[in-house]
Structures are given as structure tokens and as C-alpha cells.
Amino acid sequence: MGGTSISDFKLETRIAELKVIAALEVRFGGIAFKGMRRYYLASGYQAGVERLLKLLSADSEYEKTFWQAPGERIRDFLHGFFLDRGGNLPEVWLEGDTVFLKTEVTAYCVTIAAEKQAPRCHSDVCAIYCRAFAEGLVSVFEEFFPGIVINFYNVSSQRQGKGIDCVEGFKIVVP
């Protein structure tokens, strides 16, 4: 695993990585998911730091303007990440102090299709594979803007039934 499949949209690449996760689960049981979640958190964090550094170098006032509207900045940060990455573009919006990220129905969810082909894929694969990455991506703000806390939570998941959208929430708590 080179940490690149999150940005690789080929189903074959995702299936290969899910097979690795499934093999780890066979060998180590449920603790494999804890380790893989950390891996994707770190991968998302790395991508977030790279994006933040890019934004800081392009805008010398970024730090100052961030505090004027942190929700808008985080919304734009997420939207910009997916726009730059290419491929599927989830909806990203702000309601009050919470930024939401929504992937519609199963249009871009490779986990469901991959689980049909990868042995012993666990229903939590999405949580470690995609959600942990997004959480790591946004967590950079907690590190670089001391005092801010971002509570990440799953609002809805395609696992809850056919036709359900995946929606993640990032509640922003400002000191």
C-alpha cells in the first residue's frame, strides 16, 4: 500500500487495497482495523498539511482571515481538496458551526462494489478507508490554529439502507 489509492479512482486499485485490509483482519482480527484507521488518519493529515502549506504560501493573510470565518475556511479547504484531487466531487456546505461533506447514494462509493470482490471485507472498511482520511485531512486546523476543536461525526451512511447518502459532519468549536 503506497497511500495513493484514496486518490486513485480505479476500482481494481481500491479492491487490491481492500484485500490487504481483509488479509490483515484475518491475521490480526479486529485490531487490524484500529491500525488501518490510524494509517488513513495519518494519510489524510499529511494531505491536509500539504494543502494548508500551499494555501499559506499563496495568501500571507490566511492565518488572520481564518479566525474571521473558520467554518467558511474549512468548507473551502475541503471543497478545494476534492476539486484539486479530481474525480468525484462531493457536496460540501456550511450550516452554522458545522461543515458537511456528502457523497450521494452509491455513485462514487467503491467500498460496496469492492466488498463483492474482496474476501472478508468488514462493514467498517468505509469508516477506516474514507472517513478516517477525511478526519485526518481536517484535523490539521486543530494543530495549526490552537484552541480550535473539530468534532467529526457520521451523520448518515449508505450502510443504513439503499439510497442513503453518506454525510459526514465537522462541528467547529472556536475558543
Backbone as JSON Lines, residues from 0, in Angstrom:
{"i":0,"aa":"M","n":[0.85,-1.18,0.0],"ca":[0.0,0.0,0.0],"c":[0.88,1.23,0.0]}
{"i":1,"aa":"G","n":[0.74,2.05,-0.98],"ca":[1.56,3.24,-1.05],"c":[0.84,4.49,-0.58]}
{"i":2,"aa":"G","n":[-0.37,4.37,-0.05],"ca":[-1.09,5.54,0.41],"c":[-1.69,6.35,-0.72]}
{"i":3,"aa":"T","n":[-1.68,5.8,-1.94],"ca":[-2.14,6.57,-3.08],"c":[-3.55,6.22,-3.52]}
{"i":4,"aa":"S","n":[-4.12,5.14,-3.03],"ca":[-5.39,4.69,-3.57],"c":[-6.55,5.62,-3.26]}
{"i":5,"aa":"I","n":[-6.46,6.41,-2.21],"ca":[-7.52,7.38,-1.93],"c":[-7.69,8.32,-3.12]}
{"i":6,"aa":"S","n":[-6.61,8.6,-3.82],"ca":[-6.66,9.48,-4.98],"c":[-6.72,8.7,-6.29]}
{"i":7,"aa":"D","n":[-6.71,7.38,-6.22],"ca":[-6.78,6.54,-7.41],"c":[-8.22,6.01,-7.51]}
{"i":8,"aa":"F","n":[-8.89,6.38,-8.56],"ca":[-10.31,6.08,-8.68],"c":[-10.6,4.75,-9.35]}
{"i":9,"aa":"K","n":[-9.56,4.0,-9.74],"ca":[-9.79,2.71,-10.39],"c":[-10.27,1.7,-9.35]}
{"i":10,"aa":"L","n":[-11.36,1.03,-9.67],"ca":[-11.92,0.04,-8.75],"c":[-10.9,-1.06,-8.45]}
{"i":11,"aa":"E","n":[-10.1,-1.44,-9.45],"ca":[-9.11,-2.5,-9.25],"c":[-8.1,-2.11,-8.17]}
{"i":12,"aa":"T","n":[-7.69,-0.85,-8.15],"ca":[-6.74,-0.39,-7.15],"c":[-7.37,-0.43,-5.77]}
{"i":13,"aa":"R","n":[-8.59,0.03,-5.67],"ca":[-9.28,0.01,-4.38],"c":[-9.5,-1.42,-3.89]}
{"i":14,"aa":"I","n":[-9.88,-2.32,-4.82],"ca":[-10.08,-3.72,-4.43],"c":[-8.78,-4.31,-3.9]}
{"i":15,"aa":"A","n":[-7.67,-4.03,-4.57],"ca":[-6.37,-4.55,-4.12],"c":[-6.08,-4.09,-2.69]}
{"i":16,"aa":"E","n":[-6.36,-2.84,-2.4],"ca":[-6.1,-2.35,-1.06],"c":[-7.08,-2.93,-0.05]}
{"i":17,"aa":"L","n":[-8.34,-3.1,-0.42],"ca":[-9.3,-3.71,0.49],"c":[-8.94,-5.17,0.78]}
{"i":18,"aa":"K","n":[-8.33,-5.84,-0.2],"ca":[-7.88,-7.21,0.04],"c":[-6.76,-7.23,1.08]}
{"i":19,"aa":"V","n":[-5.9,-6.23,1.05],"ca":[-4.84,-6.13,2.06],"c":[-5.47,-5.94,3.44]}
{"i":20,"aa":"I","n":[-6.45,-5.05,3.52],"ca":[-7.15,-4.82,4.8],"c":[-7.81,-6.11,5.27]}
{"i":21,"aa":"A","n":[-8.48,-6.83,4.35],"ca":[-9.14,-8.08,4.71],"c":[-8.13,-9.11,5.19]}
{"i":22,"aa":"A","n":[-6.97,-9.19,4.53],"ca":[-5.92,-10.14,4.94],"c":[-5.39,-9.79,6.34]}
{"i":23,"aa":"L","n":[-5.24,-8.52,6.62],"ca":[-4.8,-8.11,7.96],"c":[-5.84,-8.48,9.0]}
{"i":24,"aa":"E","n":[-7.12,-8.34,8.65],"ca":[-8.18,-8.7,9.59],"c":[-8.17,-10.19,9.86]}
{"i":25,"aa":"V","n":[-7.89,-11.01,8.84],"ca":[-7.81,-12.45,9.02],"c":[-6.67,-12.8,9.97]}
{"i":26,"aa":"R","n":[-5.54,-12.13,9.79],"ca":[-4.36,-12.44,10.61],"c":[-4.44,-11.89,12.02]}
{"i":27,"aa":"F","n":[-4.96,-10.66,12.17],"ca":[-4.91,-9.98,13.46],"c":[-6.27,-9.75,14.12]}
{"i":28,"aa":"G","n":[-7.34,-10.07,13.43],"ca":[-8.67,-9.83,13.99],"c":[-9.02,-8.35,13.95]}
{"i":29,"aa":"G","n":[-9.92,-7.95,14.84],"ca":[-10.43,-6.58,14.86],"c":[-9.39,-5.51,15.11]}
{"i":30,"aa":"I","n":[-8.24,-5.87,15.74],"ca":[-7.22,-4.84,15.98],"c":[-6.62,-4.32,14.67]}
{"i":31,"aa":"A","n":[-6.75,-5.09,13.59],"ca":[-6.24,-4.64,12.3],"c":[-6.94,-3.35,11.87]}
{"i":32,"aa":"F","n":[-8.23,-3.23,12.18],"ca":[-8.97,-2.05,11.78],"c":[-8.5,-0.81,12.53]}
{"i":33,"aa":"K","n":[-8.11,-0.99,13.79],"ca":[-7.57,0.13,14.56],"c":[-6.28,0.63,13.92]}
{"i":34,"aa":"G","n":[-5.41,-0.28,13.55],"ca":[-4.16,0.1,12.9],"c":[-4.38,0.75,11.55]}
{"i":35,"aa":"M","n":[-5.3,0.21,10.76],"ca":[-5.58,0.78,9.45],"c":[-6.25,2.14,9.57]}
{"i":36,"aa":"R","n":[-7.07,2.32,10.59],"ca":[-7.69,3.63,10.8],"c":[-6.61,4.67,11.07]}
{"i":37,"aa":"R","n":[-5.63,4.32,11.88],"ca":[-4.51,5.23,12.14],"c":[-3.75,5.56,10.87]}
{"i":38,"aa":"Y","n":[-3.56,4.55,10.03],"ca":[-2.85,4.73,8.76],"c":[-3.56,5.79,7.9]}
{"i":39,"aa":"Y","n":[-4.89,5.66,7.79],"ca":[-5.63,6.61,6.95],"c":[-5.78,7.97,7.61]}
{"i":40,"aa":"L","n":[-5.86,8.02,8.94],"ca":[-5.81,9.31,9.63],"c":[-4.52,10.03,9.29]}
{"i":41,"aa":"A","n":[-3.4,9.32,9.36],"ca":[-2.09,9.9,9.07],"c":[-1.99,10.32,7.61]}
{"i":42,"aa":"S","n":[-2.53,9.51,6.73],"ca":[-2.51,9.83,5.3],"c":[-3.32,11.1,5.02]}
{"i":43,"aa":"G","n":[-4.49,11.2,5.65],"ca":[-5.31,12.4,5.49],"c":[-4.64,13.62,6.1]}
{"i":44,"aa":"Y","n":[-4.01,13.44,7.26],"ca":[-3.31,14.54,7.91],"c":[-2.18,15.06,7.02]}
{"i":45,"aa":"Q","n":[-1.43,14.14,6.41],"ca":[-0.34,14.54,5.52],"c":[-0.89,15.35,4.34]}
{"i":46,"aa":"A","n":[-1.97,14.88,3.75],"ca":[-2.57,15.61,2.63],"c":[-3.08,16.97,3.1]}
{"i":47,"aa":"G","n":[-3.61,17.04,4.32],"ca":[-4.1,18.31,4.86],"c":[-2.98,19.3,5.1]}
{"i":48,"aa":"V","n":[-1.86,18.83,5.64],"ca":[-0.71,19.72,5.87],"c":[-0.2,20.25,4.54]}
{"i":49,"aa":"E","n":[-0.08,19.38,3.55],"ca":[0.39,19.81,2.23],"c":[-0.54,20.88,1.65]}
{"i":50,"aa":"R","n":[-1.83,20.67,1.78],"ca":[-2.79,21.66,1.26],"c":[-2.71,22.96,2.03]}
{"i":51,"aa":"L","n":[-2.62,22.88,3.36],"ca":[-2.55,24.09,4.18],"c":[-1.28,24.88,3.86]}
{"i":52,"aa":"L","n":[-0.16,24.2,3.71],"ca":[1.09,24.89,3.36],"c":[0.96,25.61,2.02]}
{"i":53,"aa":"K","n":[0.3,24.98,1.08],"ca":[0.06,25.58,-0.23],"c":[-0.79,26.85,-0.08]}
{"i":54,"aa":"L","n":[-1.84,26.78,0.73],"ca":[-2.71,27.94,0.94],"c":[-1.98,29.07,1.67]}
{"i":55,"aa":"L","n":[-1.18,28.71,2.68],"ca":[-0.43,29.72,3.43],"c":[0.6,30.43,2.56]}
{"i":56,"aa":"S","n":[1.23,29.7,1.66],"ca":[2.23,30.34,0.79],"c":[1.56,31.22,-0.26]}
{"i":57,"aa":"A","n":[0.32,30.92,-0.62],"ca":[-0.39,31.72,-1.62],"c":[-1.07,32.95,-1.01]}
{"i":58,"aa":"D","n":[-1.31,32.93,0.31],"ca":[-2.05,34.02,0.96],"c":[-1.4,34.34,2.31]}
{"i":59,"aa":"S","n":[-0.66,35.44,2.35],"ca":[0.05,35.8,3.58],"c":[-0.89,36.18,4.72]}
{"i":60,"aa":"E","n":[-2.15,36.46,4.43],"ca":[-3.14,36.84,5.44],"c":[-4.03,35.67,5.86]}
{"i":61,"aa":"Y","n":[-3.74,34.47,5.38],"ca":[-4.6,33.32,5.62],"c":[-4.87,33.11,7.1]}
{"i":62,"aa":"E","n":[-3.83,33.14,7.93],"ca":[-4.0,32.9,9.36],"c":[-4.94,33.91,10.0]}
{"i":63,"aa":"K","n":[-4.79,35.17,9.63],"ca":[-5.63,36.23,10.19],"c":[-7.08,36.08,9.72]}
{"i":64,"aa":"T","n":[-7.28,35.85,8.44],"ca":[-8.64,35.76,7.91],"c":[-9.33,34.45,8.32]}
{"i":65,"aa":"F","n":[-8.54,33.43,8.65],"ca":[-9.14,32.18,9.11],"c":[-10.03,32.42,10.32]}
{"i":66,"aa":"W","n":[-9.55,33.18,11.28],"ca":[-10.28,33.41,12.53],"c":[-11.54,34.25,12.32]}
{"i":67,"aa":"Q","n":[-11.63,34.98,11.21],"ca":[-12.83,35.78,10.93],"c":[-14.01,34.88,10.52]}
{"i":68,"aa":"A","n":[-13.69,33.76,9.87],"ca":[-14.76,32.85,9.42],"c":[-14.19,31.43,9.3]}
{"i":69,"aa":"P","n":[-13.92,30.77,10.43],"ca":[-13.3,29.45,10.37],"c":[-14.13,28.4,9.64]}
{"i":70,"aa":"G","n":[-15.44,28.44,9.79],"ca":[-16.3,27.49,9.09],"c":[-16.19,27.62,7.58]}
{"i":71,"aa":"E","n":[-16.19,28.86,7.1],"ca":[-16.06,29.09,5.67],"c":[-14.71,28.63,5.15]}
{"i":72,"aa":"R","n":[-13.67,28.88,5.93],"ca":[-12.32,28.47,5.53],"c":[-12.21,26.95,5.46]}
{"i":73,"aa":"I","n":[-12.77,26.26,6.43],"ca":[-12.7,24.8,6.43],"c":[-13.55,24.22,5.31]}
{"i":74,"aa":"R","n":[-14.72,24.81,5.08],"ca":[-15.56,24.39,3.95],"c":[-14.79,24.54,2.64]}
{"i":75,"aa":"D","n":[-14.18,25.69,2.44],"ca":[-13.43,25.95,1.21],"c":[-12.21,25.03,1.09]}
{"i":76,"aa":"F","n":[-11.59,24.74,2.23],"ca":[-10.44,23.85,2.27],"c":[-10.83,22.46,1.77]}
{"i":77,"aa":"L","n":[-11.93,21.91,2.3],"ca":[-12.41,20.6,1.88],"c":[-12.82,20.58,0.41]}
{"i":78,"aa":"H","n":[-13.61,21.58,0.02],"ca":[-14.05,21.66,-1.37],"c":[-12.84,21.74,-2.3]}
{"i":79,"aa":"G","n":[-11.88,22.58,-1.95],"ca":[-10.68,22.74,-2.77],"c":[-9.86,21.46,-2.87]}
{"i":80,"aa":"F","n":[-9.79,20.71,-1.77],"ca":[-9.05,19.45,-1.8],"c":[-9.65,18.52,-2.84]}
{"i":81,"aa":"F","n":[-10.98,18.31,-2.78],"ca":[-11.63,17.39,-3.71],"c":[-11.61,17.92,-5.14]}
{"i":82,"aa":"L","n":[-11.7,19.23,-5.3],"ca":[-11.62,19.82,-6.63],"c":[-10.24,19.59,-7.23]}
{"i":83,"aa":"D","n":[-9.19,19.84,-6.45],"ca":[-7.82,19.62,-6.93],"c":[-7.53,18.15,-7.19]}
{"i":84,"aa":"R","n":[-8.08,17.29,-6.36],"ca":[-7.84,15.86,-6.5],"c":[-8.46,15.32,-7.78]}
{"i":85,"aa":"G","n":[-9.6,15.88,-8.16],"ca":[-10.29,15.39,-9.35],"c":[-11.18,14.21,-9.01]}
{"i":86,"aa":"G","n":[-11.81,13.67,-10.0],"ca":[-12.71,12.54,-9.76],"c":[-14.02,13.02,-9.18]}
{"i":87,"aa":"N","n":[-14.56,12.23,-8.28],"ca":[-15.85,12.61,-7.71],"c":[-15.71,13.88,-6.88]}
{"i":88,"aa":"L","n":[-16.73,14.68,-6.92],"ca":[-16.73,15.93,-6.17],"c":[-17.93,15.92,-5.22]}
{"i":89,"aa":"P","n":[-17.69,15.55,-3.96],"ca":[-18.8,15.55,-3.01],"c":[-19.29,16.97,-2.76]}
{"i":90,"aa":"E","n":[-20.53,17.07,-2.3],"ca":[-21.05,18.37,-1.88],"c":[-20.41,18.74,-0.55]}
{"i":91,"aa":"V","n":[-20.05,19.99,-0.4],"ca":[-19.51,20.49,0.86],"c":[-20.23,21.79,1.16]}
{"i":92,"aa":"W","n":[-20.83,21.88,2.36],"ca":[-21.55,23.1,2.72],"c":[-21.41,23.37,4.2]}
{"i":93,"aa":"L","n":[-21.8,24.58,4.58],"ca":[-21.7,25.03,5.96],"c":[-23.09,25.37,6.48]}
{"i":94,"aa":"E","n":[-23.42,24.83,7.66],"ca":[-24.65,25.2,8.37],"c":[-24.25,25.57,9.79]}
{"i":95,"aa":"G","n":[-24.38,26.84,10.12],"ca":[-23.99,27.29,11.45],"c":[-22.51,27.06,11.69]}
{"i":96,"aa":"D","n":[-22.2,26.23,12.69],"ca":[-20.8,25.95,13.0],"c":[-20.36,24.56,12.54]}
{"i":97,"aa":"T","n":[-21.1,23.97,11.59],"ca":[-20.78,22.63,11.12],"c":[-20.61,22.61,9.61]}
{"i":98,"aa":"V","n":[-19.51,22.01,9.19],"ca":[-19.25,21.79,7.76],"c":[-19.69,20.36,7.45]}
{"i":99,"aa":"F","n":[-20.43,20.19,6.36],"ca":[-20.9,18.87,5.96],"c":[-20.27,18.47,4.64]}
{"i":100,"aa":"L","n":[-20.02,17.17,4.52],"ca":[-19.48,16.59,3.29],"c":[-20.4,15.44,2.91]}
{"i":101,"aa":"K","n":[-20.93,15.46,1.68],"ca":[-21.92,14.46,1.27],"c":[-21.53,13.8,-0.04]}
{"i":102,"aa":"T","n":[-21.51,12.47,-0.03],"ca":[-21.35,11.68,-1.24],"c":[-22.71,11.05,-1.5]}
{"i":103,"aa":"E","n":[-23.25,11.29,-2.67],"ca":[-24.61,10.85,-2.95],"c":[-24.73,9.38,-3.29]}
{"i":104,"aa":"V","n":[-25.77,8.78,-2.76],"ca":[-26.18,7.4,-2.98],"c":[-24.93,6.53,-3.11]}
{"i":105,"aa":"T","n":[-24.81,5.73,-4.14],"ca":[-23.61,4.9,-4.28],"c":[-22.82,5.27,-5.52]}
{"i":106,"aa":"A","n":[-23.05,6.45,-6.04],"ca":[-22.41,6.85,-7.29],"c":[-20.89,6.78,-7.23]}
{"i":107,"aa":"Y","n":[-20.31,7.15,-6.11],"ca":[-18.86,7.19,-6.02],"c":[-18.32,6.28,-4.94]}
{"i":108,"aa":"C","n":[-19.16,5.48,-4.34],"ca":[-18.7,4.62,-3.26],"c":[-18.17,3.32,-3.83]}
{"i":109,"aa":"V","n":[-16.85,3.14,-3.78],"ca":[-16.27,1.92,-4.31],"c":[-16.29,0.8,-3.27]}
{"i":110,"aa":"T","n":[-16.51,1.14,-2.01],"ca":[-16.47,0.13,-0.96],"c":[-17.51,-0.95,-1.2]}
{"i":111,"aa":"I","n":[-18.73,-0.56,-1.55],"ca":[-19.8,-1.53,-1.75],"c":[-19.47,-2.47,-2.91]}
{"i":112,"aa":"A","n":[-19.01,-1.91,-4.04],"ca":[-18.65,-2.75,-5.18],"c":[-17.43,-3.61,-4.87]}
{"i":113,"aa":"A","n":[-16.47,-3.05,-4.17],"ca":[-15.24,-3.78,-3.86],"c":[-15.51,-4.92,-2.88]}
{"i":114,"aa":"E","n":[-16.42,-4.72,-1.96],"ca":[-16.7,-5.77,-0.98],"c":[-17.31,-7.01,-1.63]}
{"i":115,"aa":"K","n":[-17.88,-6.86,-2.8],"ca":[-18.42,-8.02,-3.51],"c":[-17.29,-8.89,-4.07]}
{"i":116,"aa":"Q","n":[-16.1,-8.28,-4.24],"ca":[-14.98,-8.99,-4.85],"c":[-13.85,-9.29,-3.87]}
{"i":117,"aa":"A","n":[-13.72,-8.51,-2.82],"ca":[-12.63,-8.7,-1.86],"c":[-13.13,-9.58,-0.72]}
{"i":118,"aa":"P","n":[-12.36,-10.62,-0.38],"ca":[-12.82,-11.52,0.67],"c":[-12.83,-10.88,2.05]}
{"i":119,"aa":"R","n":[-13.84,-11.26,2.84],"ca":[-13.93,-10.89,4.25],"c":[-13.83,-9.4,4.52]}
{"i":120,"aa":"C","n":[-14.31,-8.56,3.62],"ca":[-14.31,-7.12,3.9],"c":[-15.34,-6.84,4.97]}
{"i":121,"aa":"H","n":[-14.96,-6.08,5.92],"ca":[-15.77,-5.76,7.09],"c":[-16.64,-4.54,6.79]}
{"i":122,"aa":"S","n":[-17.77,-4.44,7.43],"ca":[-18.65,-3.3,7.17],"c":[-18.04,-1.98,7.62]}
{"i":123,"aa":"D","n":[-16.98,-2.02,8.42],"ca":[-16.32,-0.79,8.86],"c":[-15.23,-0.3,7.92]}
{"i":124,"aa":"V","n":[-15.04,-0.98,6.79],"ca":[-13.98,-0.58,5.87],"c":[-14.12,0.89,5.48]}
{"i":125,"aa":"C","n":[-15.34,1.32,5.18],"ca":[-15.55,2.72,4.79],"c":[-15.1,3.65,5.91]}
{"i":126,"aa":"A","n":[-15.37,3.27,7.13],"ca":[-15.02,4.12,8.27],"c":[-13.51,4.3,8.38]}
{"i":127,"aa":"I","n":[-12.75,3.26,8.08],"ca":[-11.3,3.44,8.19],"c":[-10.7,3.93,6.89]}
{"i":128,"aa":"Y","n":[-11.33,3.62,5.77],"ca":[-10.76,3.9,4.47],"c":[-11.02,5.34,4.01]}
{"i":129,"aa":"C","n":[-12.24,5.8,4.16],"ca":[-12.61,7.13,3.68],"c":[-12.82,8.13,4.81]}
{"i":130,"aa":"R","n":[-13.59,7.74,5.81],"ca":[-13.9,8.67,6.89],"c":[-12.67,9.05,7.69]}
{"i":131,"aa":"A","n":[-11.79,8.09,7.98],"ca":[-10.58,8.41,8.75],"c":[-9.7,9.35,7.94]}
{"i":132,"aa":"F","n":[-9.65,9.16,6.63],"ca":[-8.87,10.06,5.78],"c":[-9.41,11.48,5.87]}
{"i":133,"aa":"A","n":[-10.73,11.64,5.75],"ca":[-11.34,12.98,5.83],"c":[-11.11,13.61,7.19]}
{"i":134,"aa":"E","n":[-11.21,12.81,8.24],"ca":[-10.98,13.33,9.59],"c":[-9.53,13.81,9.74]}
{"i":135,"aa":"G","n":[-8.58,13.02,9.23],"ca":[-7.18,13.43,9.28],"c":[-6.93,14.7,8.48]}
{"i":136,"aa":"L","n":[-7.58,14.81,7.33],"ca":[-7.43,15.97,6.46],"c":[-7.81,17.26,7.18]}
{"i":137,"aa":"V","n":[-8.94,17.26,7.86],"ca":[-9.45,18.46,8.52],"c":[-8.76,18.71,9.87]}
{"i":138,"aa":"S","n":[-8.21,17.67,10.48],"ca":[-7.6,17.83,11.8],"c":[-6.39,18.76,11.82]}
{"i":139,"aa":"V","n":[-5.85,19.08,10.64],"ca":[-4.69,19.99,10.61],"c":[-5.03,21.35,11.22]}
{"i":140,"aa":"F","n":[-6.28,21.75,11.14],"ca":[-6.67,23.05,11.7],"c":[-6.52,23.07,13.22]}
{"i":141,"aa":"E","n":[-6.76,21.93,13.86],"ca":[-6.58,21.86,15.32],"c":[-5.12,22.04,15.7]}
{"i":142,"aa":"E","n":[-4.22,21.59,14.85],"ca":[-2.79,21.7,15.14],"c":[-2.25,23.1,14.87]}
{"i":143,"aa":"F","n":[-2.66,23.68,13.76],"ca":[-2.08,24.95,13.33],"c":[-2.82,26.18,13.83]}
{"i":144,"aa":"F","n":[-4.03,25.99,14.32],"ca":[-4.82,27.1,14.87],"c":[-5.22,26.71,16.29]}
{"i":145,"aa":"P","n":[-4.29,26.9,17.24],"ca":[-4.51,26.44,18.62],"c":[-5.82,26.94,19.22]}
{"i":146,"aa":"G","n":[-6.49,26.03,19.89],"ca":[-7.75,26.35,20.55],"c":[-8.96,25.85,19.8]}
{"i":147,"aa":"I","n":[-8.85,25.74,18.48],"ca":[-10.0,25.26,17.71],"c":[-10.12,23.75,17.9]}
{"i":148,"aa":"V","n":[-11.35,23.28,18.0],"ca":[-11.63,21.85,18.12],"c":[-12.64,21.5,17.04]}
{"i":149,"aa":"I","n":[-12.38,20.4,16.35],"ca":[-13.3,19.95,15.3],"c":[-13.8,18.56,15.69]}
{"i":150,"aa":"N","n":[-15.09,18.48,15.96],"ca":[-15.71,17.2,16.31],"c":[-16.26,16.58,15.03]}
{"i":151,"aa":"F","n":[-15.69,15.46,14.66],"ca":[-16.05,14.77,13.45],"c":[-17.09,13.69,13.77]}
{"i":152,"aa":"Y","n":[-18.15,13.59,12.96],"ca":[-19.14,12.54,13.18],"c":[-19.82,12.16,11.89]}
{"i":153,"aa":"N","n":[-20.29,10.91,11.85],"ca":[-21.02,10.39,10.71],"c":[-22.5,10.73,10.9]}
{"i":154,"aa":"V","n":[-23.08,11.44,9.95],"ca":[-24.49,11.81,10.0],"c":[-25.35,10.68,9.43]}
{"i":155,"aa":"S","n":[-24.96,10.19,8.27],"ca":[-25.68,9.08,7.65],"c":[-24.7,8.3,6.8]}
{"i":156,"aa":"S","n":[-25.05,7.04,6.54],"ca":[-24.16,6.17,5.8],"c":[-24.95,5.31,4.85]}
{"i":157,"aa":"Q","n":[-24.35,4.97,3.73],"ca":[-25.01,4.09,2.77],"c":[-25.27,2.73,3.37]}
{"i":158,"aa":"R","n":[-24.58,2.41,4.43],"ca":[-24.77,1.13,5.12],"c":[-26.14,1.09,5.82]}
{"i":159,"aa":"Q","n":[-26.78,2.25,5.97],"ca":[-28.06,2.29,6.67],"c":[-29.22,1.92,5.76]}
{"i":160,"aa":"G","n":[-28.95,1.72,4.49],"ca":[-30.01,1.32,3.58],"c":[-29.77,1.82,2.18]}
{"i":161,"aa":"K","n":[-30.41,1.17,1.23],"ca":[-30.28,1.53,-0.17],"c":[-30.78,2.95,-0.4]}
{"i":162,"aa":"G","n":[-30.01,3.72,-1.15],"ca":[-30.4,5.07,-1.49],"c":[-30.04,6.12,-0.45]}
{"i":163,"aa":"I","n":[-29.38,5.71,0.63],"ca":[-28.98,6.66,1.68],"c":[-27.66,7.31,1.28]}
{"i":164,"aa":"D","n":[-27.58,8.61,1.44],"ca":[-26.34,9.32,1.14],"c":[-25.39,9.22,2.32]}
{"i":165,"aa":"C","n":[-24.09,9.24,2.02],"ca":[-23.08,9.32,3.07],"c":[-22.87,10.8,3.38]}
{"i":166,"aa":"V","n":[-23.07,11.17,4.63],"ca":[-22.87,12.56,5.05],"c":[-22.01,12.55,6.31]}
{"i":167,"aa":"E","n":[-20.94,13.32,6.26],"ca":[-20.05,13.47,7.4],"c":[-20.17,14.91,7.91]}
{"i":168,"aa":"G","n":[-20.08,15.09,9.2],"ca":[-20.16,16.42,9.8],"c":[-18.87,16.77,10.52]}
{"i":169,"aa":"F","n":[-18.47,18.03,10.42],"ca":[-17.3,18.55,11.11],"c":[-17.75,19.76,11.94]}
{"i":170,"aa":"K","n":[-18.1,19.53,13.19],"ca":[-18.57,20.62,14.06],"c":[-17.36,21.39,14.57]}
{"i":171,"aa":"I","n":[-17.36,22.69,14.33],"ca":[-16.21,23.53,14.66],"c":[-16.51,24.29,15.97]}
{"i":172,"aa":"V","n":[-15.63,24.09,16.94],"ca":[-15.75,24.76,18.23],"c":[-14.58,25.74,18.33]}
{"i":173,"aa":"V","n":[-14.92,27.02,18.41],"ca":[-13.9,28.07,18.44],"c":[-13.79,28.59,19.87]}
{"i":174,"aa":"P","n":[-12.54,28.81,20.32],"ca":[-12.36,29.31,21.71],"c":[-12.93,30.7,21.9]}
